[in-house]
C-alpha cells in the first residue's frame, strides 16, 4: 500500500535517506520528510548521547530557511491515520515539527530537519514534545523578551553594562547584597 503525504494526502512518498543511514520517505511535491518511528529509533541508538539545550534556539544560524506553506496545515499520520501532534520550535523563524502520538513517526516539512540538525535537536526530537521542554522554551523566550525590552528602554550601551553587572552579581557569593543596594537606590 502506498504511503501518502500527510499534508495533502495525494502524493505518494518515495524512499530516501537522511544522514546517510536514516531511511525516510519524502514527498516529491512539498519536499517534506516522513521518518518512521522504528527507523528513527534505530538511527538514534547509533548516535552519541545528546542533551538538547533550549538556549540554542536563539543562536544565529547561517541557514537559508523559508518556512513551508504547509507548516500550519494539520496532518494525518501516513501509517495509522492519527492526527499528528505538533511541537513548536521557537527558532528565529518558528516552525512546527509533527509526531504521531500513536505510532511515533515524525514529519518534518521542507528544511526543518536541517534546522533541527544545526540546533542539535535532530537526535532528540521526542524531547520537543514534552511539557518540560516546552516550559524551558517558554522560559527562555521570556528571558529573551526581557533582554530585548531592556535594550530598548536603556539603549545598547547601558543594557550591556547592566547585563554584565547582573552576571557578576549572579556569580558572586554575596551578589544579593549588590542587588539589594541597587533596589534601595531606586526606591522612592
N, C-alpha and C positions, 0 to 999 in steps of 0.2 A: 504494500500500500504506500503510495507516495506521501511524503511529508510536506505539508503546505506551509507557506509563510504565515506566522502567527498574526501579522499585521493586516495583510489583505486577503488571506485565505484563498488566493487564486494561483500564485506561483509556486511551483514545486521547488523545494530546496535541493541544492546539489552538494555532494560531498566535497570537503576541503580540509585543510589543516591550518591550525594556529600554532605558533611556537614550534613548528616542525614536528610536533608529536601529539598535539591535541586535535583529535578528529572532531570536526564540526560539520554543520550543514549551513550553507549560505543561500540567501535569496538573490537570484540574478537581477531582480528589479530594484529593490530598496537597498541592497547590499548589507542587510542585517545578518547576524550570525546566531544560529541556534546551537547551544552547547549541551548535549545530552548529559544528564547528571552523572551517569556511570563513567563517561569519558572524562568529564571534568575531575571527578574524584580520583580516577586512576592517574591522570596527569598531575593533579595536586599532590598526591602522595610521593611523586618522584621529584618534587621541588624542595628546595631548602625551606626550613620553617620561616614564617613571615609574621610580623606583628604590625598590622596596619595602624597608621597614625593620622588622626583627623586633621592635624596641623598641616599636613602635606597638601590639603585641598586648597590652601590659599597661596601656595608657592607658584610663581610664574613658570610656565612650561612653553617651550618652543614647539607648538603643535598647531598645525593648520586644521582646526576642528570647526565644522559647521554642523550645528545641531540638526538632526534628522527631522524632517517634517512629520515623520511617523512617531516621534518620541511621545507626543501627548495622546496618541491613539491607544485605546485599550486593546489587549491582545489575548488570544486564546492559545493555550499550550498546543503545539503541533503533535504531541504524543498522546495526551489524555483529555484534551479539550477543556481543561480547567482555565479559569481566568488567571492570568499571570499577575502576581503581586509586584508592586513597584517600590524601589528604594531610590530616593533622590540622592544624587551625588552633587553636592554643592560646590562644584569647582567654579572657576571664573565664569563659565557658561554652563549653568546647571543642566543636568540631564537625568534621566531615569534608567536604571538597569532593572530588568524584569526577571522574575524567577517563578517557577511553578511551585505553589505550596504543596501540591500533591506528589509530583514525581521528581522535583528538584532541578529540572532543566533550567538553563539560563538563556535569556535573549539579550543580545547587545545590538542596538541599532548601529548603523554605519558610523565608524570612527570611535565608538565608545570603548571598545576593547583596548585600543591604542592609548586612550586617556587613562584607563584603569591600570594599564601596564606602566605607564610613565609615573603614575601616582603610587605605584607599588601595591595596588589593591587587587590586581588580577588573580593573585594566588589565594585570596581570602574573600571572594565575592559573597559568600554566605553571611559573613560578618556584617555586611552593609544592611542586611535585613533585620538585624537585632535591635531591640529597643535601646540597649546600652550604646551601640554605635551611633544611632540616630540622636540620642541625648548628647553624646560627645560632640557631634557635628553641630547641633543647635547651640551648645555652649561656646564652641569655637566661633560660630557665626556672630554670636552676641559680643564676644571679645573683639572681633574684627570691626563690628559696627561701632563699638565704644571707642576703639582706637581711631577710626575714621572721623568720628564726631569730635574727638579731642584735637585732632589735626585741624579740622575745620574751624573750631572755636578759638584755638590758641595760635594757629599757624604752624608750619612745619618745624621751624627752629625751636620754639619753646616746647612744642609737643615732643620733639626728640629729646630734649633735656628732661622733661617730665618722665618719659619712658625710661630713660637711663637712671634717673633718681629712684623711680619705682623699683627697678631691678636691683639696684644697690640696697635699698631698704628691705626688699624681699629676701635677699641673700644674707643680710646681716642678722646675727642672733638677737640684737636689740632694735631691729628695724621698726618695731611697733612704737617705740618712743619717738622716732623721727616722724612717723605718720601722725601720732597724737600731737606733736608740736605743730605740724603744718595745719592740722584741723583747728587747733586753738587759734592760730594766727588768722584764720578766716571766719571765726565766729564773730558775729556782730550783734 
